[in-house]
Amino acid sequence: MSDLILTRLLTVAALLLASPLVLGQTHTYCCTDASGRRACGDTLPQVCYERAYREVTPGGRVVREVEAPLTSEQRTKRDAELKVQRDKAIKEAEAKRRDRVLLDSYATVTEIDARRDRELASITADLKRAKTQEADLLQVRAKLEKLKPATGAIPRDVVEDLMTNTSELAAARSIIDSKQRDIDATRARFETDRNRFLELSQVPANPR
C-alpha cells in the first residue's frame, strides 16, 4: 500500500473517531412533562411532542429552544393581537400619507381658506338652484291643488300632474338635504386640514 493511500485512510479514520456519533456526543432533547419532571432523550421524547423543549449539547449548552404549539385559544388571541397591530400600522401609514399630501398641496393657511371658500361657493350655488326649483314646484303644486273639484273625482290629468309634482319635489328636497350635508362636511374637513397644517408647519394661525 502506498504512503499516500495509507495517509488518506488514516485521515478518514481519525475523522470518524472524532465525530460526535462515534464519541457519543449527540444532542439531547429535554422538556418538562405534565407532572413537572424533566424528560430527555437523544431523540425528542414522545411526552415532549406538545410541549416546549430544548436541544442541549453534551456540555450542557442550549443550542435551540422550541416553543410549545399554541392552543386554539392562544392562536385566536395571537391573531387578534396581530390584527390590531396591522390595523394600527395601516392607520399610521394613512395618516402620514395625508400629512404629506396636505403639505404638498398648500404652502400657507391662506391657501387652505381660499380652497375651502371656492368649494363652499360651488356647493352653495347648487343648493340655491335646488331651493329655487323647490319654490317653483311649490307654486305649481298650489295651482294644481286649485284644480281639484270641491266634490267628486279629481280629473285624471290633474292626478298625474300632482304625482309628478310630488316626485319632483321629493327629488329637489333630497338634493337640498344632500347639499346642506356637503356644506357641513366641507367645513369640518377644511377645519381639520387647517388645524393639522398648523401643527405640521408650526406657524401661527392667520386671522379669519
C-alpha positions in Angstrom: 0.0 0.0 0.0 1.4 3.4 -1.0 2.1 6.1 1.6 -0.4 8.4 0.0 -3.3 5.8 0.3 -2.2 5.0 3.8 -2.3 8.7 4.8 -5.8 9.1 3.4 -7.1 6.1 5.2 -5.6 7.3 8.5 -7.2 10.7 7.9 -10.7 9.2 7.3 -10.3 7.0 10.4 -9.4 10.0 12.5 -12.4 12.0 11.3 -14.7 9.1 12.0 -13.3 8.6 15.5 -13.6 12.3 16.3 -17.2 12.6 15.0 -20.0 13.2 17.6 -21.7 9.9 16.7 -18.6 7.8 17.4 -17.8 9.8 20.6 -21.5 9.7 21.7 -21.7 13.4 21.6 -25.2 13.7 20.2 -27.5 16.5 21.3 -30.1 15.9 23.9 -33.8 17.0 23.8 -35.4 17.9 27.1 -38.7 19.1 28.2 -40.8 19.2 31.4 -43.7 16.7 31.4 -47.2 17.2 32.8 -46.1 16.1 36.3 -43.2 18.6 36.3 -40.5 16.1 35.8 -37.7 16.6 33.3 -37.8 14.3 30.3 -34.8 14.0 28.0 -33.6 11.8 25.1 -31.3 11.5 22.1 -34.4 12.0 20.1 -37.4 14.0 21.2 -39.3 12.1 23.8 -43.0 11.5 23.0 -44.1 13.4 26.1 -42.4 16.5 24.6 -44.3 16.5 21.3 -46.9 19.0 22.5 -44.6 20.9 24.9 -41.7 23.4 24.7 -38.4 21.7 24.7 -34.6 22.5 24.5 -31.9 21.0 22.4 -28.7 20.7 24.5 -25.1 19.7 23.7 -23.3 17.1 25.8 -21.6 20.0 27.6 -24.9 21.5 28.7 -25.1 24.4 26.2 -28.6 25.1 24.9 -28.4 25.4 21.1 -32.1 25.7 20.4 -35.3 26.4 22.2 -38.6 25.4 20.7 -41.9 26.9 22.0 -44.9 24.7 22.7 -47.6 24.7 19.9 -50.3 27.2 20.5 -53.7 26.1 21.7 -56.8 27.2 19.7 -57.5 29.9 22.2 -53.9 31.2 22.1 -53.9 31.2 18.3 -57.2 33.2 18.3 -55.7 35.7 20.8 -52.5 36.0 18.8 -54.3 36.5 15.6 -56.5 39.2 17.2 -53.4 40.9 18.5 -51.7 40.8 15.2 -54.8 42.3 13.5 -54.8 45.1 16.0 -51.1 45.8 15.2 -51.7 45.6 11.4 -54.7 48.0 11.7 -52.7 50.4 13.8 -49.8 50.3 11.3 -52.2 50.9 8.4 -53.8 53.9 10.1 -50.4 55.4 11.0 -49.3 54.9 7.4 -52.5 56.6 6.1 -52.1 59.5 8.5 -48.5 60.0 7.3 -49.7 59.9 3.7 -52.4 62.5 4.4 -49.9 64.7 6.1 -47.6 64.6 3.0 -50.5 65.4 0.7 -51.5 68.3 2.9 -48.0 69.8 3.0 -47.6 69.2 -0.8 -51.0 70.8 -1.6 -50.7 74.0 0.4 -48.0 76.5 1.3 -49.9 78.6 3.7 -53.1 78.6 5.7 -54.5 81.3 3.4 -54.4 78.8 0.5 -56.4 76.3 2.6 -59.0 79.0 3.4 -59.2 80.0 -0.3 -59.7 76.5 -1.4 -62.4 76.0 1.2 -64.3 79.1 0.1 -64.2 78.0 -3.5 -65.7 74.6 -2.7 -68.3 76.1 -0.4 -69.3 78.6 -3.1 -69.8 75.8 -5.6 -71.9 73.8 -3.2 -73.9 76.8 -2.2 -74.7 77.6 -5.8 -76.0 74.1 -6.3 -78.1 74.5 -3.1 -79.5 77.8 -4.3 -80.6 76.2 -7.6 -82.2 73.3 -5.8 -84.1 75.7 -3.5 -85.3 77.7 -6.5 -86.5 74.5 -8.1 -88.3 73.6 -4.9 -90.0 77.0 -4.8 -91.1 76.7 -8.4 -92.5 73.2 -7.8 -94.4 74.5 -4.7 -96.0 77.2 -6.9 -97.0 74.5 -9.4 -98.4 72.5 -6.6 -100.5 75.3 -5.4 -102.0 75.7 -8.8 -102.7 72.0 -9.1 -104.5 72.0 -5.7 -106.8 74.7 -7.0 -107.8 72.4 -9.9 -109.2 69.8 -7.6 -113.0 69.9 -7.6 -114.8 70.6 -4.4 -116.6 67.3 -4.7 -116.3 64.3 -6.9 -113.4 62.6 -8.6 -110.2 64.6 -9.4 -109.5 64.7 -13.2 -107.0 62.1 -14.3 -104.6 64.6 -15.8 -104.6 66.6 -12.5 -103.9 63.4 -10.6 -101.0 62.6 -12.9 -99.6 66.1 -12.6 -99.8 66.0 -8.8 -98.0 62.7 -8.7 -95.2 64.1 -11.0 -95.0 67.2 -8.9 -94.7 65.2 -5.7 -91.9 63.1 -7.2 -90.0 66.2 -8.4 -90.4 67.9 -5.0 -89.0 64.9 -3.3 -86.0 64.9 -5.6 -85.4 68.6 -5.1 -85.6 68.3 -1.4 -83.2 65.3 -1.4 -80.7 67.5 -3.3 -81.2 70.3 -0.8 -80.6 68.0 2.2 -77.5 66.5 0.4 -76.0 69.9 -0.3 -76.5 71.1 3.2 -74.7 68.0 4.5 -71.9 68.6 1.9 -71.5 72.2 3.3 -71.2 70.9 6.9 -68.8 68.1 5.8 -66.7 70.5 3.8 -66.4 73.0 6.6 -65.4 70.2 9.0 -62.9 68.7 6.6 -61.1 72.0 5.9 -61.2 72.8 9.6 -59.4 69.5 10.3 -56.9 70.2 7.5 -56.3 73.7 8.7 -55.5 72.7 12.2 -53.3 69.8 11.1 -51.4 72.1 8.7 -50.7 74.5 11.6 -49.5 71.6 13.7 -47.2 70.3 10.9 -45.9 73.7 9.8 -45.8 75.2 13.4 -46.8 78.6 12.2 -49.3 80.9 14.0 -52.8 80.9 12.6 -53.9 83.7 10.3 -56.9 85.6 11.4 -60.1 84.5 9.7 
